[in-house]
Amino acid sequence: MALKANEEEQRMPQSAKTLILWFRKDLRISDHAALATAVDEGFRIVPLYIREPEHAGTGPLGAAQAWWLHHSLEALSASLDALGASLVLRSGAADAALSDLITETGASAVFWNRRYDPSGISVDKALKAKLIADGIEVRTFAGQILHEPTKLKTGAGGHFRVYTPFWKALDGSGEPPEPIPAPKALPAPEHWPKSEKLSDWDLLPTKPNWAKGFESEWQPGEDGARKRLADFIASGLKGYRTRRDFPGEAHVSMLSPHLALGEISPASVWHATRGLSDSYSSEDYIHFRKELVWRDFSYHLLFHFPDLATKNWNTKFDAFPWRHAPDLLEKWRKGQTGYPIIDAGMRQLWQTGFMHNRVRMIVASFLIKDLLIDWREGERWFRDTLVDADPASNAASWQWVAGSGADAAPFFRIFNPISQGEKFDPEGAYVRRFVPELKAMPDKFIHKPFDAPFAVLKEAGVSLGKTYPQPIVDHGKARDAAMAAFQGLKTE
């Protein structure tokens, strides 16, 4: 973040005003409306990222995403360096950090792209009023989602509670604006303010370095996001509609962590699928767009129901008899349930910070309906361990599986972990990768080693209860218990 040798050449006339461009969950320079407007209007630009207090709820949602944030900020800093700018890092409450930087730089304006989580909205609303009262120009822009939740409404003027009409309304509202190209240079301020050191923020785990497996899986930053999108369109999009549910195959985009911190805009992803009808089935790219829109729908729900992560949308579930079973919860977290597809998913999460979407549904169903553990425990674990942790999608998806959310799956939709594994990982490729102690099991028993004859287990080197656990619950009995608990709600 050093000063540039050509700074004098890039300075604007003395009459140019200084602007603070506040980066949040939009860590990119392409299709960045606030940045593009600041450049177009000739401001001297001071790029800023604030590490806000955890209680503000506006930073990384958990430890895994903190790892990603460190590398994403490094990438953003490099991109800004190439444009003749330096990313300024500050810690503390946003109002104090901005006030100090305004004093130091003489800035007359602050621009930012809007965010839609409850904590972020609360911070931004109060801050905008304070800055305006202090005579600072404030302008905010869209860009985190495809359509803002205040603008997309039902025919009756209310908000959507069901996904399909939401998708139809969004799809019928026209294409998102064309993505904005990245600027070629940023006008520099007269003097660069001091910046904190990213290394001092301790975002990376050290002792132990539990994120060591992340590095081979991910390239955080805008370049990584563009590469991931290009690779997906080239090799993963074809067949997406029918093959996306198979965790052993490369038919998922893996873009969610990049979208979560705004390294690529959803509009850029949407537009990358335009003009593909000659080479791809419309079912493939339309279904991919629908998955992108689920993220918008989740933010729509969160905006209108700010307690989505902590309270049941359907209050009937407030009386559900959840089980307090910390020992079972811990076995679920560690991937030691005795059900291979569950354990593979939970270990993929721990090793890579990610889990295949189909498997997310299976492990969530198991926690909620086989173990009868409150969905909020799962939501908290995912938010801490996922690199793509998202306040809207995470909460909405957990409530969807639990049956307590808007447009949720019915509670009686209880995934069988054996048949789900056999259907979507028929040769056990996914299980063999993440549960290597079962790699020698034949396909017939890879998802139910507890049913294998002793001779088969011995030949595969598996000793149930020693090298691989026995099932922690009987799925059939657990299903009956879950249905009885649900029926109890209906009769109250």
C-alpha positions in Angstrom: 0.0 0.0 0.0 2.9 2.3 -0.6 2.7 5.6 -2.5 3.0 5.4 -6.2 6.0 6.9 -8.1 3.6 8.5 -10.6 1.4 10.0 -7.9 2.0 13.6 -9.1 0.9 12.7 -12.6 -2.3 11.2 -11.3 -3.3 14.0 -9.0 -6.3 16.0 -10.0 -6.5 19.8 -10.1 -6.6 21.5 -6.7 -10.3 22.2 -7.2 -11.1 18.5 -7.3 -12.9 17.2 -4.2 -11.8 14.2 -2.1 -14.1 11.3 -1.6 -14.0 8.3 0.6 -15.0 5.1 -1.2 -16.1 2.7 1.5 -15.7 -1.0 0.5 -17.8 -3.5 2.4 -19.0 -6.8 0.9 -18.1 -5.6 -2.6 -14.4 -6.3 -2.8 -13.9 -5.7 -6.5 -13.3 -3.0 -9.0 -15.4 -4.2 -11.8 -19.2 -3.5 -11.9 -18.8 -1.4 -8.8 -21.4 1.4 -9.1 -20.0 3.6 -6.3 -16.5 3.4 -7.6 -17.5 4.0 -11.2 -19.5 7.1 -10.2 -16.7 8.5 -8.1 -14.3 8.2 -11.1 -16.8 9.6 -13.6 -17.4 12.7 -11.4 -13.7 13.4 -11.0 -13.3 12.9 -7.3 -9.9 12.2 -5.7 -10.6 8.8 -4.2 -9.5 7.3 -0.9 -10.5 3.6 -0.9 -11.3 2.4 2.6 -12.2 -0.9 4.3 -13.3 -0.8 8.0 -13.0 -3.8 10.3 -16.1 -3.1 12.3 -16.9 -4.5 15.7 -18.3 -8.0 15.7 -21.6 -6.8 17.3 -22.2 -4.7 14.2 -22.6 -7.9 12.3 -21.2 -6.4 9.1 -17.9 -8.2 8.7 -17.1 -11.9 8.1 -19.7 -14.1 9.6 -17.2 -16.6 11.1 -13.6 -17.8 11.3 -13.6 -19.5 7.9 -14.8 -16.4 6.1 -12.2 -14.3 8.1 -9.5 -16.4 6.4 -11.1 -15.6 3.0 -11.4 -11.9 3.9 -7.7 -11.6 4.6 -6.8 -12.9 1.1 -9.6 -11.0 -0.5 -8.4 -7.7 0.9 -4.9 -8.6 -0.3 -6.2 -9.1 -3.8 -8.3 -5.9 -3.7 -5.3 -4.0 -2.5 -3.2 -5.3 -5.4 -5.9 -4.3 -7.8 -6.1 -0.8 -6.4 -2.3 -0.5 -6.4 -2.3 -1.1 -10.1 -4.8 1.8 -10.6 -2.5 4.2 -8.6 -4.4 3.9 -5.3 -3.9 2.5 -1.9 -6.4 0.7 0.2 -6.7 2.2 3.7 -7.5 -0.2 6.5 -9.1 1.0 9.7 -10.7 -0.7 12.7 -13.5 0.3 14.9 -17.1 1.6 14.7 -17.8 2.9 11.2 -18.9 6.4 12.4 -15.6 7.0 14.3 -13.4 5.5 11.5 -15.1 7.6 8.8 -15.0 10.8 11.0 -11.3 10.4 11.6 -10.6 9.8 7.9 -12.7 12.7 6.8 -10.7 15.0 9.1 -7.4 13.6 7.9 -8.2 13.9 4.2 -10.6 16.8 4.0 -13.1 14.5 2.2 -16.4 16.1 1.3 -18.2 12.9 0.2 -18.6 9.3 1.1 -19.9 6.7 -1.4 -20.8 3.1 -0.7 -22.7 0.2 -2.1 -25.7 -0.8 -0.1 -26.0 -3.9 2.1 -29.2 -5.6 3.2 -28.5 -7.5 6.4 -30.3 -6.1 9.5 -27.1 -5.0 11.3 -25.7 -3.4 8.2 -28.9 -1.5 7.5 -29.0 -0.3 11.0 -25.4 0.9 10.9 -25.8 2.6 7.5 -29.0 4.3 8.3 -27.7 6.1 11.4 -24.4 6.8 9.8 -25.8 8.4 6.7 -28.0 10.7 8.8 -25.0 11.7 10.9 -22.8 12.4 7.9 -25.4 14.5 6.1 -26.0 16.5 9.3 -22.2 17.1 9.3 -22.3 18.5 5.8 -20.9 15.4 4.1 -22.4 14.3 0.8 -23.5 10.6 1.0 -24.5 8.5 -1.9 -25.3 4.8 -1.9 -25.7 2.4 -4.7 -27.0 -1.1 -5.5 -25.0 -4.1 -6.5 -25.0 -6.8 -3.9 -28.0 -8.5 -5.3 -29.9 -8.5 -8.6 -33.0 -6.6 -7.5 -33.3 -4.6 -4.3 -35.9 -6.0 -1.8 -37.7 -2.7 -1.6 -38.5 -2.6 -5.3 -39.7 -6.1 -6.2 -43.3 -6.5 -4.9 -46.3 -8.8 -5.3 -49.3 -7.7 -7.3 -50.9 -6.6 -4.0 -47.9 -4.5 -3.2 -46.5 -6.7 -0.5 -43.4 -8.8 -0.2 -43.0 -12.3 -1.6 -43.1 -15.4 0.7 -42.9 -18.1 -2.0 -39.9 -18.6 -4.3 -41.6 -19.4 -7.6 -43.7 -16.2 -7.9 -40.6 -14.3 -6.8 -38.5 -15.9 -9.6 -41.2 -15.1 -12.2 -41.4 -11.5 -11.0 -37.7 -11.1 -11.1 -37.3 -12.8 -14.4 -40.1 -10.7 -15.9 -38.6 -7.4 -14.6 -36.0 -7.3 -17.4 -32.3 -7.9 -17.5 -30.1 -6.5 -14.9 -28.0 -3.5 -16.0 -24.9 -4.3 -18.0 -21.9 -4.8 -15.8 -19.7 -1.7 -15.5 -16.1 -2.0 -16.7 -13.3 -1.5 -14.1 -11.7 1.9 -14.2 -8.2 2.2 -15.7 -6.9 4.6 -13.1 -8.0 6.3 -9.9 -7.3 9.9 -9.1 -5.2 10.1 -6.0 -5.7 12.5 -3.0 -3.0 15.1 -2.2 -1.8 13.0 0.7 -2.4 9.4 1.6 -3.6 8.7 5.1 -2.0 6.1 7.3 -3.4 2.5 7.1 -3.4 -0.3 9.6 -1.5 -3.5 8.6 -3.7 -6.3 7.5 -1.3 -8.8 9.2 -2.2 -7.1 12.6 -5.8 -8.1 12.2 -5.0 -11.8 12.9 -7.6 -13.0 10.4 -5.6 -16.1 9.6 -5.5 -19.2 12.0 -2.0 -20.1 13.1 -1.9 -22.6 16.0 -3.3 -24.8 14.7 -3.7 -23.7 11.1 -7.0 -25.4 10.6 -7.4 -23.7 7.2 -4.4 -25.3 5.6 -6.7 -27.3 3.3 -8.3 -24.2 2.0 -5.3 -23.0 0.0 -5.4 -25.7 -2.6 -9.2 -25.3 -3.1 -9.6 -21.5 -3.4 -8.3 -18.4 -5.0 -9.9 -15.5 -3.1 -10.3 -12.2 -4.9 -11.7 -10.8 -8.1 -9.4 -12.6 -10.4 -10.2 -15.9 -8.7 -13.9 -15.2 -9.1 -13.6 -14.5 -12.8 -11.6 -17.6 -13.4 -14.1 -19.7 -11.4 -16.9 -18.4 -13.5 -15.1 -19.0 -16.8 -14.2 -22.5 -15.8 -17.7 -23.3 -14.8 -19.2 -22.1 -18.0 -16.6 -24.0 -20.0 -16.8 -27.3 -18.2 -19.6 -27.3 -15.5 -22.6 -25.6 -16.9 -23.4 -28.2 -19.6 -25.6 -30.8 -17.8 -26.1 -28.5 -14.7 -29.8 -29.1 -14.5 -29.5 -32.9 -14.0 -26.0 -33.3 -12.6 -25.7 -30.5 -10.1 -27.0 -32.8 -7.3 -24.0 -35.2 -7.7 -21.3 -34.1 -5.2 -18.6 -36.2 -6.8 -19.0 -34.3 -10.1 -17.9 -30.8 -11.2 -21.3 -29.4 -12.0 -21.5 -26.6 -9.3 -20.1 -23.2 -9.9 -18.3 -22.7 -6.5 -19.0 -19.0 -6.9 -20.8 -18.6 -3.6 -17.8 -17.5 -1.5 -16.9 -14.9 -4.2 -20.5 -13.6 -4.2 -20.6 -13.5 -0.4 -17.8 -10.9 -0.2 -18.7 -9.3 -3.5 -15.6 -10.2 -5.5 -18.0 -10.6 -8.4 -21.4 -9.0 -8.8 -24.5 -11.2 -9.4 -25.2 -9.1 -12.5 -21.8 -10.2 -13.9 -22.7 -13.8 -13.3 -26.1 -13.4 -14.8 -24.8 -11.7 -17.9 -22.1 -14.3 -18.4 -25.0 -16.8 -19.2 -26.4 -14.6 -22.0 -26.1 -15.8 -25.6 -25.4 -19.4 -24.6 -28.5 -20.9 -26.2 -26.5 -22.2 -29.2 -24.1 -24.2 -27.0 -26.1 -25.0 -23.9 -29.5 -26.3 -23.0 -31.7 -23.6 -21.8 -32.6 -25.8 -18.9 -29.0 -25.7 -17.7 -28.4 -21.9 -17.7 -31.9 -21.0 -16.7 -31.7 -23.4 -13.7 -28.3 -21.9 -12.8 -29.9 -18.5 -12.9 -32.7 -19.7 -10.6 -30.1 -20.7 -8.1 -28.6 -17.3 -8.3 -32.1 -15.8 -7.7 -32.5 -18.0 -4.6 -29.8 -15.8 -3.1 -31.9 -12.7 -4.0 -35.0 -14.4 -2.5 -33.2 -15.1 0.7 -32.2 -11.4 1.0 -35.8 -10.5 0.3 -36.9 -12.7 3.2 -34.2 -11.3 5.5 -35.0 -7.7 4.7 -38.7 -8.2 5.6 -38.0 -10.6 8.5 -34.8 -9.4 10.1 -34.8 -12.2 12.7 -34.6 -14.9 10.1 -31.4 -16.4 11.6 -32.8 -16.6 15.2 -36.6 -17.0 15.1 -38.9 -19.4 13.3 -40.7 -17.7 10.4 -43.6 -20.1 11.2 -44.2 -19.5 14.9 -45.9 -22.9 15.2 -42.3 -24.3 15.4 -41.7 -22.3 18.6 -43.1 -25.2 20.5 -41.1 -27.9 18.8 -39.5 -30.2 21.4 -35.9 -29.9 20.4 -33.4 -32.2 22.0 -30.4 -31.0 24.0 -27.7 -33.4 23.0 -24.3 -31.8 22.9 -22.6 -35.2 22.4 -24.6 -35.9 19.2 -24.1 -32.3 18.0 -20.4 -32.7 18.4 -20.3 -36.0 16.4 -22.3 -34.3 13.7 -19.9 -31.4 13.6 -16.9 -33.8 13.3 -18.3 -36.1 10.7 -18.5 -39.1 13.1 -22.2 -40.0 12.7 -21.7 -43.4 11.1 -23.6 -42.4 8.0 -21.0 -41.9 5.2 -22.7 -39.2 3.2 -23.2 -37.1 6.3 -19.7 -37.6 7.5 -18.3 -36.8 4.0 -20.2 -33.6 3.9 -19.2 -32.5 7.4 -15.5 -33.3 6.7 -15.6 -31.5 3.4 -16.8 -28.5 5.3 -14.0 -28.7 7.9 -11.3 -29.4 5.4 -12.3 -26.9 2.6 -14.7 -24.4 4.1 -17.4 -25.6 1.7 -20.0 -28.2 1.2 -21.9 -29.3 -1.9 -25.4 -28.0 -1.9 -27.2 -31.3 -2.1 -25.2 -32.6 0.8 -26.0 -29.4 2.8 -29.6 -30.4 2.6 -28.9 -34.0 3.7 -26.7 -33.0 6.7 -29.2 -30.4 7.7 -32.1 -32.8 7.6 -30.1 -35.3 9.6 -29.3 -32.7 12.4 -32.9 -31.5 12.6 -35.0 -34.6 11.9 -32.8 -37.5 12.9 -31.1 -35.9 15.9 -34.0 -33.5 16.7 -31.5 -30.7 17.3 -32.6 -27.1 16.8 -31.9 -25.8 13.3 -30.2 -22.7 14.8 -27.3 -24.9 16.1 -26.7 -25.9 12.5 -27.0 -22.4 11.2 -24.4 -21.2 13.8 -22.0 -23.9 12.8 -22.3 -23.2 9.1 -21.9 -19.5 9.6 -18.6 -20.1 11.4 -17.2 -22.8 9.1 -18.3 -21.9 5.6 -16.2 -19.6 3.5 -19.4 -18.6 1.7 -21.3 -17.8 4.9 -24.1 -15.5 4.0 -26.6 -14.0 6.5 -29.5 -14.4 4.2 -28.9 -17.7 2.3 -27.7 -19.5 5.4 -30.7 -18.6 7.5 -33.2 -19.1 4.8 -31.9 -22.5 3.8 -31.8 -23.8 7.3 -35.4 -22.7 7.9 -36.3 -24.3 4.5 -35.0 -27.7 5.6 -36.5 -27.4 9.1 -40.0 -26.7 7.6 -40.2 -23.5 9.7 -39.4 -21.0 7.0 -41.1 -19.2 4.1 -42.0 -21.5 1.2 -40.2 -24.3 3.2 -40.0 -28.0 2.5 -42.7 -29.8 4.5 -41.3 -31.2 7.8 -42.2 -34.7 6.8 -39.7 -34.5 3.9 -37.0 -36.3 5.8 -33.9 -37.3 3.8 -32.8 -40.9 4.2 -29.0 -40.6 4.4 -28.5 -44.1 2.9 -30.7 -43.7 -0.2 -29.6 -40.1 -0.7 -26.0 -41.3 -0.8 -26.8 -44.2 -3.1 -28.8 -42.0 -5.5 -26.4 -39.0 -5.7 -23.0 -40.6 -5.1 -23.7 -44.1 -6.5 -20.0 -45.1 -6.9 -19.0 -43.4 -3.6 -16.5 -41.0 -5.2 -17.5 -38.2 -2.8 -17.5 -40.5 0.3 -14.1 -42.1 -0.7 -12.5 -38.6 -1.0 -13.6 -37.3 2.4 -14.0 -40.5 4.4 -10.8 -42.3 3.3 -11.2 -45.1 5.9 -14.0 -46.4 3.7 -12.2 -46.1 0.4 -11.9 -49.9 0.0 -15.5 -50.6 0.7 -17.4 -52.0 -2.4 -20.0 -49.7 -4.0 -22.8 -51.9 -2.6 -21.9 -51.0 1.0 -20.1 -47.7 0.7 -23.2 -45.9 2.0 -24.2 -48.5 4.6 -21.1 -50.2 6.0 -23.1 -51.2 9.0 -25.0 -53.7 6.7 -21.9 -55.2 5.2 -21.0 -58.8 6.1 -18.0 -59.2 8.4 -15.9 -60.6 5.6 -16.5 -57.6 3.4 -15.6 -55.2 6.3 -12.4 -57.2 7.0 -11.3 -57.1 3.4 -11.9 -53.4 3.3 -10.0 -52.8 6.5 -13.0 -51.4 8.3 -13.7 -52.1 11.9 -17.0 -50.6 12.9 -16.8 -48.8 16.2 -13.0 -48.5 15.8 -11.8 -47.3 12.4 -15.3 -46.0 11.5 -18.2 -45.3 13.9 -21.4 -47.2 14.2 -24.5 -45.1 13.4 -25.3 -42.7 16.3 -29.0 -43.2 15.6 -31.2 -45.6 13.8 -32.6 -43.6 10.9 -36.0 -45.5 10.8 -36.6 -45.0 14.5 -35.4 -41.4 14.3 -37.8 -40.7 11.5 -40.7 -42.0 13.5 -39.7 -39.9 16.5 -39.4 -36.8 14.3 -42.9 -37.4 12.8 -44.3 -37.9 16.3 -42.9 -34.6 17.5 -44.3 -32.8 14.4 -47.7 -34.4 14.9 -47.6 -33.1 18.5 -47.3 -29.6 17.1 -50.4 -30.1 14.9 -52.6 -31.3 17.7 -51.7 -28.4 20.1 
